[in-house]
Amino acid sequence: MTQYLAYQFAGDSPSAASYMFGQLSYRSVFRPGEERPQFNIAYRWWEDEATTILWTFDVEVIKRVIRFKLFSDEQFPRMALHRRPTSTVDDLLKGLFDSQERVFYANLPHAQKVDAILQRCKPTAPPMISWGWLPARMEIGRTGDNLESLAVAKAIDAESHLHFTRITFEELVRYSLGYPSGQVEWFLRQHTCFYAHLLDHLHAFPEQVERYAEVEKHLQTRSPFAHRAVISALQDAGYALELPCMTPGFGFFAGAIQRLFNELLNLKLILKVLNVLGVRFARWYLHAQEMDWSRPFSIVFSFLEDMDSSDSPVSFARNLTRSVERDFALLIEGGTLDKSVANRLSERWQLLSVEVWECCKALPETIRFIQECLEPLLTLRNYHSLTAILSGLHKYRVSESSLVRLENGTTALNLNQLLPSEMLYLLNPSQNYALYRQQYQQAPGIPFLIPHLYEYHQLGEPILQNLYEQMSAVIPQL
């Protein structure tokens, strides 16, 4: 059975004998405050910084403060903007709306202009929905019983995931920091409704208890909320089972957000990071066909942090290169090229490419800075970082492409020219990146490892030996 930290169920569990069909209430299976790790912090320091930001003139930072609502009183941004001069509110409107949109707001009263600003900055929340999966009677004694139990568990997990996608990233951040959340409360209420549906079903069809005990086993590695509801229904139907100790259901996400606010202590940077993490959150949990509820949310943001701490694209390129040199020194420190380290560095290349895409998507204003670090990286012969960043920029331009109609009546994706044309050859995959490998032979540096590893698999150890000699000549030893 999956290992959990100690957790107590909310409420007193009634016995099976106390159940009566048509009863006016069911016990509450969840308590919102118990579904996140305890967050022991002396005071909410970020609220002071957020208040100060609302009195600045930085449209982007103000937009982020309003987006995440990091105040005890959610109406505070409205009150603060009401107190600002009309000219300042007009400037904020100019920063948030294009010229055609501003026509509609130019002559509005001050209060309505503030409302327009707040509405533009708020995230779009999907509609809340009621629990839709209802238990049905499963036949007993036929072949494939376990497969049917697994299918039921997957269907329940999918329904739970659907409801999870109705909670916005911003609302989960607020909830993680100890604020109340209507969206989280609705999510938990729907899982309690599932518990009530299942409890009714088990009392109507007592022979189904054993079948749903099998479903419970399959749910142990799936939605902790659905799993809790099934356990509670089985328990209240009189089924004796070994109850696991439960961790807070949102611990996989809330713990990471709490660490971010405990460690960084810089709200402007945190808000930037949260913008990027919002893209990652959607990719990990919302776009997934089947959610991995046990996957802890990652708040690693080294690319953005390094960029934010650099005063120019050139210094950023140098900082990246120094960091990568230390990593690649480990690759050659044993007198030969360590293949396990090479594989890890290749995986890190993929992660850097995705980090660049996340950063561009969340913070388009950083794109120019990123573009301006490419030439210095090429000069430094840091092909590892250079090609990963080029790859991330390419991912972004595909994501933001537009559909155009051609003269022959067909349509095509039209990509923005974000990549310098003179560097495209480095990512040309023809003949295993032949143009890149030719460049590397002429000017060795910190390599883009993937082509070299492909070549090694084709031609054997001499490839790695040659690469080791080239790297040893240019990469400082530890």
N, C-alpha and C positions, 0 to 999 in steps of 0.2 A: 504494500500500500504506500502511496506517495507520502513522503515525510512532510510534516507541517509543524509550525511553531504553535504554542498554546493559544487557544482561542475558545471563548465560550459563546454558545448560541444566545441570540437575543430572546428574551421572554421566557416564560415558564412553559414547558412542553406539556400539553394536556394528554391524558391517557386515551387509548383508542376507545374506551368505554364512554368517554365524555362527548364523542362525536355525535351530531344529530344532523341529518340532511335538512337543508333549509335554514340552518343557524344563521344568525345575523352578523357574525364576525368570525374571523379566523385569526390565529395568533400571527404576530409579525415575525417573520423569519429573519429579517435583516434590520440593523440599525446603521444609518449612514455614518455616524461617527466612529463605528468600529470596523469599517471596511477600508480604512487607510491607516498606515502606521502612525503611532503617536509622534507629534511634531513638537518637541520641547524647545521653544524659543522664547527668549525674555520678552521681546516685543517685535511687532511687525515693522522692522526698520524700513522696508521698501515703501510703506505707505507715506512716510515723510518725503522720500525722494520723488514718489509719484506726484505728490501734491506740488512740489517745487516745479516739476516738469510741466504741469498744467499752466504754469505762469510764464513759461518760456515762449519762444517764437519758432521752435523747431517742429514743423508740421509732422514729420515722420515719427518723431519720438512721442509727440502728443497722441498721434494716431495709435501707436502701440499701447500706450497707457490706457486709453479708452478701450481698446480691443480686449485687454486682459482683465480690466476692472479690478485692479488690485487694491480695493478699498473695502473697509467694513460696511460703509454706506455706498451702495451701488449708484446712488443719485448724486454723489459728490462731484463727479466730472461735470454734470449738468449745472450744478450750482456754481462751480468755479468758472465755467465758460460764461454763464450769465453775468458774472461780475467783471468780465473783461471788456475793454472798450469796443465799440462797434467797429472801429477801423481794424483792430486785431482780429476780430471774428471774420471780417471780410477777407483779411489776408489768409486766414485758415481756409476759408471757402475756396480761394484761388488756388491754394496748394492741393486741395482734395478733388476739385471738379474741373473739368475742361471748360473751354470758353463757351461751348454750346450749352452745357449744363448750367453754367453760372447765370445765364439769362433768366432762368426760372427762379433763382434765389435772390437776385440783386435787390428787389424791392420788398422783400419779406420783412416783417418785424424782427427785431433782435432775437426774440425767443424762438421763432421758427427757424432762423438761421442756425442757432445752436442745436436745435433738434435735427436739422439736416446734417450737421457735422457729426453728431453722435450716431445717427443712422448709418452714415457712410463708413464710419470706423468700426461698427459692430460686425462681428462675424455672422454669416448666414447660418442659422440653425435649422437642421432638418426637422420636419414635423415629428412630434412624439406619437407613437403608435401603441396600441394595446397588444398584449400577448396573443399571438395567433395560432400557436401550435397547441392542439388539444389531444389528450391521450385517447387512443383507440384500443379496443380489445385485441390482444395478440393471441393467435391460436396456440394451443398447448399440445406438446407431444409429437409434433411433426419434425421432419428433418430440417436443418437450417435454423433451428431456434436461436442459436448464438449469433448467427448472421443477422437475424431480424432484430435482436436486442442491440447489436452494434448499429444497425441502420436507424433505430429509434434514438439511440444516444447521439448519433451524428445529426439527426434532424433537430433534436433539442438544442444541441450546441450551436447549430446554424441559426436557430431562432434567437438564442442568447446573443450571438455575435451581431445579428441584425439590430437588436436593441442597443448594443454597445455603440454601433455606428451612429446612433441618434444623439450621443453625447459629444458635444464639440470639444476640441482640444483645449480651447480657452477655458471652458467650464471645468474640465478635469484638472487643469492647473490650479484654478481657484479652489476647487475642492481639496486638492492635495495639500494646500497651504492652510487648511482649517476653516475655510469659508463654507457656509451652507450652499447647496446646489440643488435647484429644482429639477434639473435634468437627471442628476444622479439619483435623487429621491424617486423620480418616476421610473427609472431603470430598475431600482430595487423593488419598487411596488409591483412592477410587472412580473418579476420573478416570484414574488409572494403570491400573485394571482396564479402563476403556474403551479405553485405548491398547492393552492386551494383546488384547482382543477384536478390535479393528480390525486389528492386526498379523497375527493369525491369519487373519483374513478376506482380507487382501490377499495373503498367501502362498498361500491356498487358491484364490483367484480373481485371478490377476495382471492380467487385463484390467480389473479394477475400479480399479486404481491411478489411471488418468486420471480416472475419475469422481469419486473421492474428492479428487483434486487440485482439481476444481471445487468440491466441498463446502468444502474449505479456504478458498477465496476468499470464499465466503459467510460463513464463520465469522470472518473478519478483524474484523468490526464487532460480533461477538456474544461469547459467553463466552470470555474469554482462556484459561480452563483447558481447555475442550473444544478450542479452537483449538490450544493447545499439544500436546494429546494426538494430534490428527490430524496435525499437522506431524511429530511424533516418529514416528508409525507410518509415514507416507509415507517419511520419511528412512530408517528402519530396514528398509523394504521395498525400498530401493534406488532410490527416485525422487529425481532431482536437482531441487531447488527452491531458490529464493532464500530463505534463512532470515531472517525479520525479527529485529531486536533486541527483546527483550521487557522490559516493565516488570513489577515485582512484581504478581501478579494481584489482590491485595487492596489495592493502592495507592489505589484510588478511595475506600476507606473508612478504612483505617488512617492515612493521612496526615492526615486531618481530626482524628481522635481524638488523634493525637500532638501536633498544634498546640494542641488544647484544653488538654492537660496541660502544655504548654510555656508557654502564655501566661497561664493563669488563676491557677494556684498557690493555689487556695482549694478544698479538697476538698469542703466542705459545699455550696458553690455548684456545683461540677462535678457532684456527685451529683444535684442538682436538675436541672441541665441534661441530664444523661444520661437521667434519667427521661423528660424531654420528647423528647429525641432518639430514644429507643426507639420512641415513637409514630410519629415521622417516618420512621424506618428501616422500620418495618413497612409504612407507607403507600407509600413510594417503591419498595421492593424486593420485599417479600413479597406484597403485594396486587396487584402489577402483573401483567397477563396476559402481557406480554413484558418481560423485564427489560432496562433500559438499563445495560449494564455500564460504559459510558464516563461515566456521570453521577456527578461527584464528590459525595460526601455533604456536605451543608451543615450546619455547626455554628452558623449565625447564630441567635442567641437573644435579640435586642435587647429584645423585650417582657418576657421573664422577667428579664433583667438589669436593666432599668429598674424593674421592680416590686420586685425584691429590694433595690435600692439606695434605695428610697423609704421614708420612715418612716411614711407614712400614705397612704390613698387620695387625699386632696386633693393632697398633694405629687406623687404619681404622676401625677395628671391634669395638674398644671401642667408636670411634666417632659415628658410626652407632647406637650402643646400647644406648648411651646417648640421641641421638635424638629420637629414638623410645620410650625410657622410658618416655620422656615428652609427646609423643602422647598417649601412653597407660595410663598415669596417668589421662588423661581426661576421659578415658573410665570408671574409677572407682571412680572419685572424688565425685559423688553424693550419695555415700553410697550403690549404686547398679550398676550393669553393664548396661551402656547406650547402648541400641540396635542400635540406629541411628549412634552413634560413631563407634560401632563395624562394621556396614556395610561400613562406610567410610574407616575404616582401612583395611577391606577386599579388597575394591577397590584399596587402595593404595598398598596392597600386589601384586595385579595383575599388577599395573603400574611399580612397582619395578622389577618384573620378566621380563617385556618387556624392561625396561631400561637396564638391564643386558644383554639381548639378543642384543639390539642395540649396546651397548658398545663393546661386543665381536665381533660382525660382522664388526663394523667400525674400531676398534682398537685391532686386535688380539694380539698385544704385551702386552695388559693388562690382558690377561687371567690368566697367571701364578700368578700375584698379587692377582687377585680375588680368585683363588683357595686357595692361602695361607691364606686367611682371614677366611676360612670355619671352621677350627679347633678352632681358638679363639672365633668365634661366638658360637660354640657349648659349649665351656667352659663357656662362659658368659650366656648361656641358652637363647640366643636371637633367638628363633625359628622362629619368624616373618621374620627377615632379612635372616636368614640362609636358610629357605625353599624357600623364594623368589629367592635368588641367585642360589640355586640348580636348581630351575625351569627354570631360565633364561639360565643357562649353558646347561641344557638339550635341551631347544629350539634351542640353537645355534648348538649343536652337531647334532641335526636332520637336521637343515638347511644345514650344511656342510657335510652331510653324502655322502658316495660313493656307487655306485651300484656294487655288486659283483655277480659273477655267481657261483652257488652251484654245487655240484657233480651230483645232480639229474637233472641238466639242467635248473632249475629255477633261478631266480635272487632275491636278497634281498638287503635291505639298510644296509650298514655297518657303525656303529657309532664309532666315536673316544671315547676313554676312558677319558673323561674330568671330570667325577664325581668320587669322592672317593667311592669305593664300600662299605666301612663301613658306609656310610651315606645314601645310597640309600633307606633304610627302612623308612626314614622320609617322603619320597614322595610316598611311596607305598599306592595307594588308596584303597586297599582291605579292606572291612568291615569298610568303612569310616575312613581310615587311622588309623587302629587299633594299628599298631606298634608305630606310632608317639604318639597316645594318651596314650599308655602304658608308653612310655618314659616320657611324660609330667607328669603323675601321680607320677612317681618315682623322677623326678627332675623338679619341676615347674619353670617357668621363664616367658619370654615375649612370649605369645602363637602364634602359627599359627592358626588364628581364624576360618578358613573355616570349618575344621572338627568339632569344638566345636559348631558352628552355625548350622551345619547339625544335630548334636546330640540334640541340643536344639529344633529344629523343630520336632524331633521324640519323645523326652521324656519330653519336657516342661521346666518350670522355674527352677526346682532343678539343672539342668545342669549349668545354668548361675550363680546361687547362689554359687555353688561349685567352678566354675571358678573364680568368684569374690573373694572368700576367698583365693584361691591359689595365685591370682595375688596381692592381698593386702599385702600378706606376703613377696613378693619379689620385687615389683616395688615401688621405692621411690615416696612419695606423693608430689604434688605441694605445 
